[in-house]
């Protein structure tokens, strides 16, 4: 009966006692009780080397080559539609393109400035109608990726008219021949180029 009396005597204080017990249990759990953690993915350790850091070395400024062109020779040509003269105004060998964004050459850039004059009939001109032959190699023009210009245009000349422009070849530095092709890709004229 003592317990019953205790409970009945202390009935007034039952709510605060229960609150103290709950707080005590919560305190035990927080201070050393068991806690449940959610599963987190584990990362595999990195393999290989770290990505390279940006290069802090400043990029050197582009310096164009200053090479005086060599005067070339000339030849007469005959095509299916006309005849005229192919003249090499000048040529030079370069180790780089003309601009900072130019594609670098595999060997050297042979920059040839040509003048085509139509003496009779009509004369077709096109940079693809010129090729450089050195030994057993025959090379066509680079298509302008070298940055040298103005590139020889494409068109047809009337009698008495002429056109001037540049054609560039990525070639090993060697003596060779500039060949002018007619409309059927046959050699219509040749001019020597020295290394």
C-alpha positions as CSV (number, residue, x, y, z in Angstrom):
1,X,0.0,0.0,0.0
2,X,2.8,2.2,0.5
3,X,3.3,2.3,-3.3
4,X,-0.3,3.0,-3.9
5,X,0.0,5.8,-1.3
6,X,3.1,7.1,-2.9
7,X,1.4,7.2,-6.2
8,X,-1.7,8.8,-4.8
9,X,0.4,11.3,-2.7
10,X,2.5,12.2,-5.5
11,X,-0.3,12.2,-8.1
12,X,0.0,15.8,-8.3
13,X,3.6,15.7,-9.4
14,X,3.2,12.8,-11.8
15,X,3.4,15.0,-15.0
16,X,6.6,16.7,-14.1
17,X,8.2,13.4,-13.2
18,X,7.3,11.8,-16.5
19,X,8.7,14.8,-18.3
20,X,12.0,14.5,-16.4
21,X,12.3,10.8,-17.3
22,X,11.7,11.6,-21.0
23,X,14.2,14.3,-21.0
24,X,16.7,12.1,-19.2
25,X,16.3,9.4,-21.8
26,X,16.7,11.9,-24.6
27,X,19.8,13.2,-23.0
28,X,21.3,9.7,-22.8
29,X,20.6,9.1,-26.5
30,X,22.2,12.3,-27.5
31,X,25.3,11.8,-25.4
32,X,26.2,8.3,-26.2
33,X,23.1,6.4,-27.3
34,X,22.7,4.7,-30.6
35,X,22.1,6.8,-33.6
36,X,21.2,5.6,-37.1
37,X,22.9,7.2,-40.1
38,X,21.7,7.1,-43.7
39,X,24.0,5.2,-46.1
40,X,26.1,7.6,-48.2
41,X,27.9,6.5,-51.4
42,X,31.6,5.9,-51.1
43,X,33.8,7.4,-53.7
44,X,36.6,5.3,-55.3
45,X,40.0,6.8,-54.8
46,X,41.2,8.8,-57.9
47,X,43.4,7.0,-60.4
48,X,45.9,8.4,-62.9
49,X,47.4,11.8,-62.7
50,X,45.7,15.1,-61.9
51,X,44.7,17.2,-64.9
52,X,47.4,19.7,-66.0
53,X,47.3,23.2,-64.6
54,X,47.1,26.0,-67.1
55,X,50.5,27.0,-68.5
56,X,51.6,30.2,-66.9
57,X,54.3,30.8,-69.5
58,X,53.2,33.7,-71.7
59,X,52.7,32.9,-75.4
60,X,55.3,34.6,-77.5
61,X,54.1,37.3,-79.8
62,X,53.9,36.2,-83.5
63,X,56.7,37.6,-85.6
64,X,56.2,37.4,-89.4
65,X,59.2,36.4,-91.5
66,X,60.6,39.1,-93.7
67,X,62.0,37.4,-96.7
68,X,62.7,39.2,-100.0
69,X,61.1,37.3,-102.9
70,X,63.3,36.0,-105.6
71,X,62.3,37.1,-109.2
72,X,61.2,34.1,-111.3
73,X,61.1,33.3,-114.9
74,X,58.2,33.1,-117.4
75,X,56.9,30.7,-120.1
76,X,54.3,30.8,-122.8
77,X,51.5,28.4,-122.6
78,X,48.8,27.1,-125.0
79,X,45.5,25.7,-123.9
80,X,42.4,24.4,-125.7
81,X,40.8,27.9,-125.6
82,X,43.7,30.3,-125.9
83,X,47.4,31.1,-125.3
84,X,49.3,33.4,-123.1
85,X,52.2,33.9,-120.6
86,X,52.8,32.6,-117.1
87,X,55.2,34.7,-115.2
88,X,56.6,34.2,-111.7
89,X,56.6,37.7,-110.3
90,X,58.5,36.4,-107.2
91,X,58.8,33.4,-104.9
92,X,60.1,32.8,-101.3
93,X,60.5,29.9,-98.9
94,X,58.9,30.4,-95.5
95,X,59.1,28.3,-92.3
96,X,55.8,29.5,-90.9
97,X,52.4,30.9,-92.0
98,X,51.8,34.6,-92.6
99,X,49.6,35.1,-89.5
100,X,49.5,33.9,-86.0
101,X,46.4,31.7,-86.6
102,X,47.9,30.1,-89.8
103,X,48.4,26.4,-90.1
104,X,52.1,25.6,-89.7
105,X,53.7,23.8,-92.7
106,X,54.8,20.2,-92.6
107,X,57.9,21.2,-94.5
108,X,58.1,24.8,-95.8
109,X,55.7,27.2,-97.5
110,X,56.7,28.0,-101.0
111,X,54.9,31.3,-101.7
112,X,54.7,32.0,-105.4
113,X,53.2,35.2,-106.9
114,X,52.2,34.6,-110.5
115,X,50.9,36.8,-113.3
116,X,48.9,35.2,-116.1
117,X,48.5,37.2,-119.3
118,X,46.1,36.1,-122.0
119,X,47.5,36.8,-125.5
120,X,44.9,35.2,-127.6
121,X,41.4,33.5,-127.2
122,X,40.3,33.0,-123.6
123,X,42.6,31.8,-120.8
124,X,41.2,30.0,-117.7
125,X,43.0,30.6,-114.4
126,X,42.6,28.8,-111.1
127,X,45.1,28.1,-108.2
128,X,44.3,24.4,-108.6
129,X,45.7,24.6,-112.2
130,X,49.2,25.2,-110.8
131,X,51.3,22.6,-109.1
132,X,54.8,22.4,-107.8
133,X,56.9,19.4,-108.9
134,X,60.2,18.6,-107.0
135,X,61.8,15.3,-107.9
136,X,59.1,12.6,-107.8
137,X,56.7,14.8,-105.7
138,X,53.9,16.7,-107.2
139,X,52.1,19.1,-104.9
140,X,48.9,21.2,-105.2
141,X,48.3,24.5,-103.5
142,X,47.4,24.7,-99.8
143,X,44.0,26.4,-100.2
144,X,44.9,29.5,-98.2
145,X,45.3,27.9,-94.8
146,X,48.8,29.4,-94.7
147,X,47.5,33.0,-94.5
148,X,49.5,34.3,-97.5
149,X,47.5,36.3,-100.1
150,X,45.9,37.6,-102.1
151,X,45.3,34.1,-103.5
152,X,45.1,33.8,-107.3
153,X,41.4,33.8,-108.2
154,X,39.4,31.6,-110.5
155,X,38.0,32.8,-113.8
156,X,38.5,33.4,-117.5
157,X,40.6,36.1,-119.1
158,X,39.8,37.7,-122.4
159,X,42.5,38.5,-124.9
160,X,44.8,41.3,-123.6
161,X,43.8,40.9,-119.9
162,X,45.9,39.6,-117.0
163,X,45.6,38.5,-113.4
164,X,48.0,38.4,-110.5
165,X,47.8,36.4,-107.3
166,X,49.6,34.0,-104.9
167,X,49.7,30.3,-104.9
168,X,51.3,28.5,-101.9
169,X,52.7,25.0,-101.6
170,X,53.7,23.0,-98.5
171,X,56.9,21.5,-99.9
172,X,60.4,20.4,-98.9
173,X,62.9,23.1,-99.9
174,X,64.3,21.8,-103.2
175,X,64.8,22.9,-106.8
176,X,61.6,22.2,-108.8
177,X,59.2,23.3,-111.5
178,X,55.9,25.3,-111.3
179,X,53.5,23.6,-113.8
180,X,50.5,25.3,-115.3
181,X,47.7,22.9,-116.3
182,X,45.1,23.4,-119.0
183,X,41.4,22.5,-118.8
184,X,42.1,18.8,-119.2
185,X,44.9,18.7,-116.6
186,X,47.7,18.5,-119.1
187,X,50.8,20.5,-118.6
188,X,50.6,23.7,-120.7
189,X,53.7,25.5,-119.4
190,X,56.6,25.1,-116.9
191,X,58.8,27.5,-115.0
192,X,61.8,26.5,-112.9
193,X,62.1,27.4,-109.2
194,X,65.3,27.2,-107.3
195,X,65.6,26.4,-103.6
